[in-house]
């Protein structure tokens, strides 16, 4: 590939400062239709029964499958460097959402 073709194939991606900070999420809810996958990233807090969607990503089914493959590849790379990730009980919430509030 000549240098002119290589420079035409580069993608210039801008990352605004407010987006670069990221958004914390400890729950993802995935729904889909025939034409799209919707991933809602939620932030839950202990003792608070109402959670808030912090970000929503809408993907085509093809892009959802590419995301799945990219995540699988990155988890494999992570585990090869840091050891196997232990899968906690996937059917349980990360903490007791509706239990008593902690006291100091």
N, CA, C and O atoms as CSV, one atom per row, in Angstrom:
chain,resi,resn,atom,element,x,y,z
A,1,UNK,N,N,0.848,-1.168,0.000
A,1,UNK,CA,C,0.000,0.000,0.000
A,1,UNK,C,C,0.897,1.236,0.000
A,1,UNK,O,O,1.818,1.341,0.811
A,2,UNK,N,N,0.627,2.168,-0.908
A,2,UNK,CA,C,1.460,3.366,-0.950
A,2,UNK,C,C,1.042,4.343,0.162
A,2,UNK,O,O,-0.065,4.231,0.688
A,3,UNK,N,N,1.911,5.296,0.525
A,3,UNK,CA,C,1.638,6.216,1.640
A,3,UNK,C,C,0.344,7.019,1.459
A,3,UNK,O,O,-0.336,7.324,2.438
A,4,UNK,N,N,0.002,7.362,0.207
A,4,UNK,CA,C,-1.218,8.132,-0.034
A,4,UNK,C,C,-2.455,7.317,0.353
A,4,UNK,O,O,-3.374,7.844,0.979
A,5,UNK,N,N,-2.478,6.026,-0.020
A,5,UNK,CA,C,-3.595,5.153,0.340
A,5,UNK,C,C,-3.657,4.957,1.854
A,5,UNK,O,O,-4.744,4.942,2.431
A,6,UNK,N,N,-2.499,4.806,2.502
A,6,UNK,CA,C,-2.470,4.600,3.948
A,6,UNK,C,C,-3.052,5.800,4.670
A,6,UNK,O,O,-3.801,5.629,5.632
A,7,UNK,N,N,-2.729,7.016,4.232
A,7,UNK,CA,C,-3.255,8.206,4.899
A,7,UNK,C,C,-4.748,8.362,4.648
A,7,UNK,O,O,-5.449,8.937,5.481
A,8,UNK,N,N,-5.252,7.866,3.523
A,8,UNK,CA,C,-6.681,7.942,3.237
A,8,UNK,C,C,-7.466,6.956,4.092
A,8,UNK,O,O,-8.651,7.174,4.344
A,9,UNK,N,N,-6.830,5.871,4.544
A,9,UNK,CA,C,-7.504,4.859,5.348
A,9,UNK,C,C,-7.518,5.180,6.839
A,9,UNK,O,O,-8.157,4.460,7.606
A,10,UNK,N,N,-6.834,6.237,7.273
A,10,UNK,CA,C,-6.796,6.594,8.688
A,10,UNK,C,C,-8.085,7.302,9.066
A,10,UNK,O,O,-8.660,8.062,8.286
A,11,UNK,N,N,-8.516,7.029,10.285
A,11,UNK,CA,C,-9.723,7.638,10.811
A,11,UNK,C,C,-9.324,8.592,11.923
A,11,UNK,O,O,-8.657,8.194,12.878
A,12,UNK,N,N,-9.726,9.832,11.804
A,12,UNK,CA,C,-9.416,10.839,12.806
A,12,UNK,C,C,-10.588,10.897,13.789
A,12,UNK,O,O,-11.677,11.353,13.440
A,13,UNK,N,N,-10.357,10.436,15.009
A,13,UNK,CA,C,-11.411,10.390,16.021
A,13,UNK,C,C,-11.125,11.440,17.081
A,13,UNK,O,O,-10.042,11.471,17.665
A,14,UNK,N,N,-12.105,12.296,17.320
A,14,UNK,CA,C,-11.979,13.329,18.343
A,14,UNK,C,C,-12.651,12.836,19.621
A,14,UNK,O,O,-13.756,12.297,19.579
A,15,UNK,N,N,-11.986,13.021,20.746
A,15,UNK,CA,C,-12.522,12.626,22.043
A,15,UNK,C,C,-12.651,13.869,22.909
A,15,UNK,O,O,-11.677,14.301,23.525
A,16,UNK,N,N,-13.864,14.455,22.959
A,16,UNK,CA,C,-14.052,15.661,23.777
A,16,UNK,C,C,-13.762,15.369,25.250
A,16,UNK,O,O,-13.948,14.244,25.713
A,17,UNK,N,N,-13.312,16.372,25.972
A,17,UNK,CA,C,-12.902,16.202,27.363
A,17,UNK,C,C,-14.040,15.656,28.244
A,17,UNK,O,O,-13.805,14.792,29.089
A,18,UNK,N,N,-15.254,16.147,28.052
A,18,UNK,CA,C,-16.360,15.680,28.896
A,18,UNK,C,C,-16.696,14.211,28.623
A,18,UNK,O,O,-17.123,13.497,29.530
A,19,UNK,N,N,-16.508,13.763,27.400
A,19,UNK,CA,C,-16.746,12.361,27.067
A,19,UNK,C,C,-15.589,11.495,27.574
A,19,UNK,O,O,-15.805,10.362,28.003
A,20,UNK,N,N,-14.380,12.016,27.526
A,20,UNK,CA,C,-13.196,11.275,27.969
A,20,UNK,C,C,-13.264,10.937,29.456
A,20,UNK,O,O,-12.651,9.961,29.888
A,21,UNK,N,N,-13.991,11.716,30.242
A,21,UNK,CA,C,-14.132,11.440,31.672
A,21,UNK,C,C,-14.869,10.133,31.922
A,21,UNK,O,O,-14.659,9.492,32.951
A,22,UNK,N,N,-15.727,9.732,30.995
A,22,UNK,CA,C,-16.458,8.486,31.129
A,22,UNK,C,C,-17.668,8.620,32.030
A,22,UNK,O,O,-17.875,9.645,32.680
A,23,UNK,N,N,-18.460,7.567,32.053
A,23,UNK,CA,C,-19.660,7.485,32.874
A,23,UNK,C,C,-19.622,6.155,33.602
A,23,UNK,O,O,-19.450,5.112,32.970
A,24,UNK,N,N,-19.780,6.169,34.922
A,24,UNK,CA,C,-19.757,4.932,35.707
A,24,UNK,C,C,-21.084,4.194,35.557
A,24,UNK,O,O,-22.156,4.799,35.594
A,25,UNK,N,N,-20.994,2.889,35.388
A,25,UNK,CA,C,-22.181,2.036,35.301
A,25,UNK,C,C,-21.866,0.716,35.982
A,25,UNK,O,O,-20.777,0.169,35.812
A,26,UNK,N,N,-22.829,0.199,36.760
A,26,UNK,CA,C,-22.635,-1.118,37.365
A,26,UNK,C,C,-23.740,-2.091,36.951
A,26,UNK,O,O,-23.916,-3.143,37.566
A,27,UNK,N,N,-24.478,-1.730,35.906
A,27,UNK,CA,C,-25.504,-2.608,35.356
A,27,UNK,C,C,-25.754,-2.213,33.905
A,27,UNK,O,O,-25.839,-1.027,33.586
A,28,UNK,N,N,-25.869,-3.200,33.034
A,28,UNK,CA,C,-26.231,-2.948,31.638
A,28,UNK,C,C,-27.484,-3.754,31.329
A,28,UNK,O,O,-27.572,-4.937,31.657
A,29,UNK,N,N,-28.442,-3.106,30.702
A,29,UNK,CA,C,-29.677,-3.761,30.288
A,29,UNK,C,C,-29.697,-3.758,28.770
A,29,UNK,O,O,-29.593,-2.707,28.138
A,30,UNK,N,N,-29.832,-4.941,28.192
A,30,UNK,CA,C,-29.773,-5.065,26.733
A,30,UNK,C,C,-31.124,-5.516,26.208
A,30,UNK,O,O,-31.676,-6.515,26.669
A,31,UNK,N,N,-31.652,-4.776,25.245
A,31,UNK,CA,C,-32.886,-5.162,24.561
A,31,UNK,C,C,-32.609,-5.096,23.065
A,31,UNK,O,O,-31.630,-4.490,22.632
A,32,UNK,N,N,-33.473,-5.721,22.285
A,32,UNK,CA,C,-33.247,-5.690,20.841
A,32,UNK,C,C,-34.556,-5.835,20.090
A,32,UNK,O,O,-35.544,-6.371,20.592
A,33,UNK,N,N,-34.519,-5.341,18.882
A,33,UNK,CA,C,-35.592,-5.560,17.916
A,33,UNK,C,C,-34.943,-6.216,16.705
A,33,UNK,O,O,-33.766,-6.574,16.738
A,34,UNK,N,N,-35.695,-6.365,15.671
A,34,UNK,CA,C,-35.136,-6.961,14.448
A,34,UNK,C,C,-34.025,-6.092,13.848
A,34,UNK,O,O,-33.115,-6.606,13.199
A,35,UNK,N,N,-34.102,-4.787,14.064
A,35,UNK,CA,C,-33.176,-3.886,13.384
A,35,UNK,C,C,-32.133,-3.223,14.283
A,35,UNK,O,O,-31.224,-2.563,13.779
A,36,UNK,N,N,-32.247,-3.387,15.622
A,36,UNK,CA,C,-31.274,-2.700,16.480
A,36,UNK,C,C,-31.146,-3.368,17.847
A,36,UNK,O,O,-32.061,-4.033,18.332
A,37,UNK,N,N,-29.980,-3.165,18.445
A,37,UNK,CA,C,-29.712,-3.553,19.826
A,37,UNK,C,C,-29.596,-2.259,20.622
A,37,UNK,O,O,-28.971,-1.300,20.171
A,38,UNK,N,N,-30.194,-2.238,21.794
A,38,UNK,CA,C,-30.116,-1.071,22.667
A,38,UNK,C,C,-29.468,-1.511,23.970
A,38,UNK,O,O,-29.924,-2.458,24.612
A,39,UNK,N,N,-28.403,-0.818,24.357
A,39,UNK,CA,C,-27.723,-1.105,25.611
A,39,UNK,C,C,-27.876,0.117,26.499
A,39,UNK,O,O,-27.363,1.192,26.186
A,40,UNK,N,N,-28.582,-0.053,27.604
A,40,UNK,CA,C,-28.722,1.004,28.602
A,40,UNK,C,C,-27.739,0.728,29.725
A,40,UNK,O,O,-27.768,-0.343,30.330
A,41,UNK,N,N,-26.869,1.689,30.006
A,41,UNK,CA,C,-25.909,1.587,31.091
A,41,UNK,C,C,-26.498,2.326,32.289
A,41,UNK,O,O,-26.823,3.511,32.217
A,42,UNK,N,N,-26.629,1.582,33.404
A,42,UNK,CA,C,-27.349,2.071,34.574
A,42,UNK,C,C,-26.394,2.193,35.756
A,42,UNK,O,O,-25.453,1.413,35.901
A,43,UNK,N,N,-26.660,3.191,36.596
A,43,UNK,CA,C,-25.919,3.348,37.852
A,43,UNK,C,C,-26.896,3.099,38.991
A,43,UNK,O,O,-27.861,3.840,39.173
A,44,UNK,N,N,-26.627,2.031,39.766
A,44,UNK,CA,C,-27.454,1.696,40.918
A,44,UNK,C,C,-26.702,2.060,42.196
A,44,UNK,O,O,-25.479,1.934,42.258
A,45,UNK,N,N,-27.423,2.504,43.198
A,45,UNK,CA,C,-26.816,2.821,44.489
A,45,UNK,C,C,-27.469,1.967,45.563
A,45,UNK,O,O,-28.671,1.709,45.492
A,46,UNK,N,N,-26.701,1.519,46.562
A,46,UNK,CA,C,-27.266,0.666,47.604
A,46,UNK,C,C,-28.356,1.392,48.390
A,46,UNK,O,O,-28.222,2.569,48.725
A,47,UNK,N,N,-29.429,0.671,48.676
A,47,UNK,CA,C,-30.502,1.222,49.479
A,47,UNK,C,C,-31.435,2.163,48.751
A,47,UNK,O,O,-32.380,2.682,49.344
A,48,UNK,N,N,-31.184,2.391,47.480
A,48,UNK,CA,C,-32.039,3.288,46.699
A,48,UNK,C,C,-32.726,2.452,45.623
A,48,UNK,O,O,-32.062,1.952,44.715
A,49,UNK,N,N,-34.044,2.295,45.714
A,49,UNK,CA,C,-34.752,1.408,44.794
A,49,UNK,C,C,-34.917,1.961,43.384
A,49,UNK,O,O,-35.403,1.254,42.501
A,50,UNK,N,N,-34.525,3.197,43.159
A,50,UNK,CA,C,-34.655,3.787,41.832
A,50,UNK,C,C,-33.257,3.958,41.233
A,50,UNK,O,O,-32.392,4.610,41.819
A,51,UNK,N,N,-33.053,3.365,40.066
A,51,UNK,CA,C,-31.768,3.477,39.379
A,51,UNK,C,C,-31.944,4.370,38.163
A,51,UNK,O,O,-33.053,4.531,37.653
A,52,UNK,N,N,-30.843,4.950,37.704
A,52,UNK,CA,C,-30.911,5.893,36.605
A,52,UNK,C,C,-30.061,5.421,35.427
A,52,UNK,O,O,-28.909,5.024,35.602
A,53,UNK,N,N,-30.644,5.469,34.219
A,53,UNK,CA,C,-29.875,5.181,33.012
A,53,UNK,C,C,-28.919,6.351,32.797
A,53,UNK,O,O,-29.343,7.502,32.693
A,54,UNK,N,N,-27.633,6.046,32.732
A,54,UNK,CA,C,-26.621,7.077,32.564
A,54,UNK,C,C,-26.214,7.264,31.109
A,54,UNK,O,O,-25.734,8.328,30.720
A,55,UNK,N,N,-26.412,6.209,30.304
A,55,UNK,CA,C,-26.037,6.298,28.895
A,55,UNK,C,C,-26.783,5.215,28.120
A,55,UNK,O,O,-27.035,4.128,28.641
A,56,UNK,N,N,-27.131,5.518,26.882
A,56,UNK,CA,C,-27.799,4.547,26.005
A,56,UNK,C,C,-27.028,4.496,24.694
A,56,UNK,O,O,-26.717,5.524,24.091
A,57,UNK,N,N,-26.727,3.266,24.266
A,57,UNK,CA,C,-26.049,3.053,22.989
A,57,UNK,C,C,-26.975,2.216,22.114
A,57,UNK,O,O,-27.494,1.191,22.555
A,58,UNK,N,N,-27.178,2.654,20.878
A,58,UNK,CA,C,-28.029,1.934,19.923
A,58,UNK,C,C,-27.135,1.443,18.785
A,58,UNK,O,O,-26.410,2.222,18.166
A,59,UNK,N,N,-27.202,0.135,18.524
A,59,UNK,CA,C,-26.339,-0.497,17.519
A,59,UNK,C,C,-27.171,-1.306,16.536
A,59,UNK,O,O,-28.259,-1.778,16.866
A,60,UNK,N,N,-26.650,-1.460,15.329
A,60,UNK,CA,C,-27.244,-2.416,14.400
A,60,UNK,C,C,-26.871,-3.819,14.905
A,60,UNK,O,O,-25.904,-3.955,15.654
A,61,UNK,N,N,-27.607,-4.850,14.516
A,61,UNK,CA,C,-27.235,-6.209,14.937
A,61,UNK,C,C,-25.807,-6.576,14.524
A,61,UNK,O,O,-25.100,-7.248,15.276
A,62,UNK,N,N,-25.384,-6.144,13.349
A,62,UNK,CA,C,-24.024,-6.445,12.889
A,62,UNK,C,C,-22.977,-5.778,13.789
A,62,UNK,O,O,-21.962,-6.391,14.120
A,63,UNK,N,N,-23.224,-4.534,14.180
A,63,UNK,CA,C,-22.277,-3.850,15.067
A,63,UNK,C,C,-22.311,-4.451,16.470
A,63,UNK,O,O,-21.282,-4.492,17.144
A,64,UNK,N,N,-23.469,-4.915,16.917
A,64,UNK,CA,C,-23.548,-5.583,18.218
A,64,UNK,C,C,-22.683,-6.841,18.216
A,64,UNK,O,O,-21.988,-7.123,19.192
A,65,UNK,N,N,-22.727,-7.591,17.125
A,65,UNK,CA,C,-21.904,-8.807,17.031
A,65,UNK,C,C,-20.418,-8.446,16.998
A,65,UNK,O,O,-19.606,-9.145,17.604
A,66,UNK,N,N,-20.050,-7.373,16.305
A,66,UNK,CA,C,-18.649,-6.929,16.296
A,66,UNK,C,C,-18.217,-6.505,17.694
A,66,UNK,O,O,-17.094,-6.790,18.110
A,67,UNK,N,N,-19.109,-5.820,18.428
A,67,UNK,CA,C,-18.801,-5.418,19.801
A,67,UNK,C,C,-18.592,-6.651,20.673
A,67,UNK,O,O,-17.651,-6.693,21.465
A,68,UNK,N,N,-19.456,-7.652,20.540
A,68,UNK,CA,C,-19.313,-8.900,21.283
A,68,UNK,C,C,-17.940,-9.518,21.036
A,68,UNK,O,O,-17.248,-9.894,21.982
A,69,UNK,N,N,-17.547,-9.625,19.774
A,69,UNK,CA,C,-16.246,-10.223,19.437
A,69,UNK,C,C,-15.094,-9.394,19.999
A,69,UNK,O,O,-14.117,-9.951,20.498
A,70,UNK,N,N,-15.203,-8.068,19.922
A,70,UNK,CA,C,-14.152,-7.197,20.443
A,70,UNK,C,C,-14.042,-7.328,21.960
A,70,UNK,O,O,-12.936,-7.351,22.499
A,71,UNK,N,N,-15.175,-7.414,22.652
A,71,UNK,CA,C,-15.155,-7.602,24.105
A,71,UNK,C,C,-14.553,-8.951,24.474
A,71,UNK,O,O,-13.746,-9.035,25.399
A,72,UNK,N,N,-14.936,-10.010,23.760
A,72,UNK,CA,C,-14.375,-11.335,24.029
A,72,UNK,C,C,-12.862,-11.330,23.847
A,72,UNK,O,O,-12.134,-11.888,24.667
A,73,UNK,N,N,-12.387,-10.701,22.773
A,73,UNK,CA,C,-10.962,-10.622,22.493
A,73,UNK,C,C,-10.234,-9.848,23.596
A,73,UNK,O,O,-9.160,-10.257,24.038
A,74,UNK,N,N,-10.814,-8.739,24.033
A,74,UNK,CA,C,-10.170,-7.930,25.062
A,74,UNK,C,C,-10.196,-8.607,26.427
A,74,UNK,O,O,-9.246,-8.463,27.197
A,75,UNK,N,N,-11.252,-9.337,26.744
A,75,UNK,CA,C,-11.281,-10.085,28.004
A,75,UNK,C,C,-10.207,-11.167,27.981
A,75,UNK,O,O,-9.514,-11.370,28.978
A,76,UNK,N,N,-10.060,-11.867,26.852
A,76,UNK,CA,C,-8.998,-12.880,26.729
A,76,UNK,C,C,-7.618,-12.249,26.957
A,76,UNK,O,O,-6.792,-12.803,27.682
A,77,UNK,N,N,-7.373,-11.089,26.336
A,77,UNK,CA,C,-6.081,-10.408,26.511
A,77,UNK,C,C,-5.875,-9.991,27.960
A,77,UNK,O,O,-4.784,-10.151,28.506
A,78,UNK,N,N,-6.927,-9.453,28.586
A,78,UNK,CA,C,-6.853,-9.036,29.983
A,78,UNK,C,C,-6.507,-10.219,30.880
A,78,UNK,O,O,-5.628,-10.124,31.737
A,79,UNK,N,N,-7.215,-11.348,30.672
A,79,UNK,CA,C,-6.994,-12.530,31.499
A,79,UNK,C,C,-5.613,-13.124,31.285
A,79,UNK,O,O,-5.032,-13.677,32.218
A,80,UNK,N,N,-5.073,-13.022,30.073
A,80,UNK,CA,C,-3.731,-13.555,29.841
A,80,UNK,C,C,-2.679,-12.731,30.587
A,80,UNK,O,O,-1.612,-13.243,30.923
A,81,UNK,N,N,-2.980,-11.464,30.843
A,81,UNK,CA,C,-2.046,-10.600,31.568
A,81,UNK,C,C,-2.282,-10.623,33.079
A,81,UNK,O,O,-1.326,-10.542,33.851
A,82,UNK,N,N,-3.538,-10.732,33.512
A,82,UNK,CA,C,-3.891,-10.526,34.919
A,82,UNK,C,C,-4.526,-11.737,35.592
A,82,UNK,O,O,-4.829,-11.685,36.784
A,83,UNK,N,N,-4.729,-12.803,34.870
A,83,UNK,CA,C,-5.370,-13.985,35.443
A,83,UNK,C,C,-6.860,-13.998,35.150
A,83,UNK,O,O,-7.454,-12.994,34.758
A,84,UNK,N,N,-7.437,-15.170,35.355
A,84,UNK,CA,C,-8.847,-15.367,35.019
A,84,UNK,C,C,-9.761,-14.526,35.900
A,84,UNK,O,O,-9.583,-14.448,37.116
A,85,UNK,N,N,-10.737,-13.902,35.265
A,85,UNK,CA,C,-11.765,-13.172,35.994
A,85,UNK,C,C,-12.770,-14.170,36.536
A,85,UNK,O,O,-13.226,-15.057,35.814
A,86,UNK,N,N,-13.113,-14.029,37.795
A,86,UNK,CA,C,-14.111,-14.904,38.404
A,86,UNK,C,C,-15.484,-14.309,38.128
A,86,UNK,O,O,-15.724,-13.130,38.388
A,87,UNK,N,N,-16.383,-15.133,37.600
A,87,UNK,CA,C,-17.742,-14.683,37.308
A,87,UNK,C,C,-18.564,-14.826,38.579
A,87,UNK,O,O,-18.807,-15.939,39.047
A,88,UNK,N,N,-18.992,-13.694,39.137
A,88,UNK,CA,C,-19.828,-13.749,40.334
A,88,UNK,C,C,-21.211,-14.226,39.932
A,88,UNK,O,O,-21.484,-14.390,38.743
A,89,UNK,N,N,-22.063,-14.445,40.870
A,89,UNK,CA,C,-23.418,-14.890,40.572
A,89,UNK,C,C,-24.083,-13.871,39.660
A,89,UNK,O,O,-24.474,-12.794,40.111
A,90,UNK,N,N,-24.211,-14.201,38.398
A,90,UNK,CA,C,-24.722,-13.272,37.400
A,90,UNK,C,C,-26.183,-12.927,37.618
A,90,UNK,O,O,-26.644,-11.879,37.166
A,91,UNK,N,N,-26.921,-13.796,38.310
A,91,UNK,CA,C,-28.340,-13.525,38.515
A,91,UNK,C,C,-28.610,-12.656,39.735
A,91,UNK,O,O,-29.764,-12.327,40.012
A,92,UNK,N,N,-27.568,-12.278,40.466
A,92,UNK,CA,C,-27.742,-11.423,41.639
A,92,UNK,C,C,-27.333,-9.991,41.317
A,92,UNK,O,O,-26.443,-9.754,40.500
A,93,UNK,N,N,-27.987,-9.051,41.964
A,93,UNK,CA,C,-27.604,-7.646,41.851
A,93,UNK,C,C,-26.243,-7.481,42.524
A,93,UNK,O,O,-25.877,-8.293,43.374
A,94,UNK,N,N,-25.481,-6.432,42.154
A,94,UNK,CA,C,-24.157,-6.249,42.735
A,94,UNK,C,C,-24.176,-6.025,44.248
A,94,UNK,O,O,-23.172,-6.266,44.917
A,95,UNK,N,N,-25.294,-5.573,44.787
A,95,UNK,CA,C,-25.437,-5.371,46.220
A,95,UNK,C,C,-26.906,-5.423,46.569
A,95,UNK,O,O,-27.760,-5.435,45.683
A,96,UNK,N,N,-27.202,-5.453,47.847
A,96,UNK,CA,C,-28.590,-5.544,48.286
A,96,UNK,C,C,-29.274,-4.199,48.080
A,96,UNK,O,O,-29.126,-3.287,48.893
A,97,UNK,N,N,-30.015,-4.084,47.003
A,97,UNK,CA,C,-30.642,-2.813,46.650
A,97,UNK,C,C,-31.713,-2.372,47.625
A,97,UNK,O,O,-31.848,-1.179,47.897
A,98,UNK,N,N,-32.472,-3.307,48.151
A,98,UNK,CA,C,-33.636,-2.922,48.937
A,98,UNK,C,C,-33.485,-3.255,50.414
A,98,UNK,O,O,-34.457,-3.201,51.168
A,99,UNK,N,N,-32.287,-3.593,50.823
A,99,UNK,CA,C,-32.053,-3.929,52.217
A,99,UNK,C,C,-31.913,-2.681,53.069
A,99,UNK,O,O,-32.084,-1.567,52.574
A,100,UNK,N,N,-31.603,-2.858,54.342
A,100,UNK,CA,C,-31.464,-1.715,55.241
A,100,UNK,C,C,-30.256,-0.876,54.867
A,100,UNK,O,O,-29.263,-1.385,54.349
A,101,UNK,N,N,-30.357,0.417,55.138
A,101,UNK,CA,C,-29.237,1.330,54.883
A,101,UNK,C,C,-28.137,1.073,55.906
A,101,UNK,O,O,-28.413,0.732,57.056
A,102,UNK,N,N,-26.920,1.235,55.488
A,102,UNK,CA,C,-25.787,1.062,56.396
A,102,UNK,C,C,-25.802,2.166,57.453
A,102,UNK,O,O,-26.234,3.290,57.198
A,103,UNK,N,N,-25.322,1.815,58.642
A,103,UNK,CA,C,-25.247,2.792,59.721
A,103,UNK,C,C,-23.821,2.868,60.202
A,103,UNK,O,O,-23.117,1.860,60.249
A,104,UNK,N,N,-23.389,4.079,60.564
A,104,UNK,CA,C,-22.020,4.250,61.067
A,104,UNK,C,C,-22.003,4.223,62.572
A,104,UNK,O,O,-20.941,4.352,63.180
